[in-house]
Amino acid sequence: MRSPVIDAKNLNLVFETNDGPVQALKDVTLSIERGDFVSFIGPSGCGKTTFLRCIAALEQPTSGSLTVNGISPDEARKARSYGYVFQAAGLYPWRTIAGNVRLPLEIMGYTQAEQAERVRKVLSLVDLEGFGKKFPWQLSGGMQQRASIARALAFDADILLMDEPFGALDEIVRDRLNEELLRLWAATGKTIGFVTHSIPEAVYLSTKIVVMSPRPGRITDVIESPLPKERPLEIRDSAEFLAIAHRVREGLRAGHAYD
């Protein structure tokens, strides 16, 4: 039986600004189970990234409760429970790809032998064998993002948080990385939280799709995907896929009805 790894109850977050308080999240209640691939979709400013940052202890909720692996997000951060992939690859240009992937391992005090083995393993996972000695500027945007994913996987955290990692890439590259991400998820069994603006991407990748409303961010629908775990790109033409996409679109429209 799977157990919840992320559990939010009546979560609220209010930012204090010069123009007054801004409520970014309102009464968010959500449970994510071990091994789930959960996509968060909604309009810009709806709190998708804010919720991901709360899980990562990069933002502090104003009220409500949030646990990661049964402990607070800050405790989970200290326990190295998750890796985080940002919208931009964020690779240091003066370090090689292997050097960038190795960085968190250096900070965490792994031995050189452990670092070398982990770097080798994760570069293989993201299909970047042979590119460890290259510098970021020598790689395409898609390859840089794969290197960023490898860095987040290097210390083998149970949870992978991904903040719209493919949003800046063209559709062909994005499709390929979607396929590779599903392969990586199947190979590792990690729990993934994934922020996206793309309905097809959310439906293609996820076991669970969380639809959010405009600010203040509320959950308007949680869709448990009936699609099989093995998903060729062609599944996007199926009636089942299109039905889920339609429900996501209707959920986004319902969210705007709150305005």
PyMOL commands that set and color helices and strands:
alter all, ss='L'
color gray80, all
select helices_A, chain A and resi 48-55+73-78+97-108+112-125+136-138+141-153+171-188+199-205+233-237+239-256
alter helices_A, ss='H'
color red, helices_A
select strands_A, chain A and resi 4-17+20-33+37-41+63-68+82-85+159-163+191-196+208-212+219-224
alter strands_A, ss='S'
color yellow, strands_A
deselect
rebuild
show_as cartoon
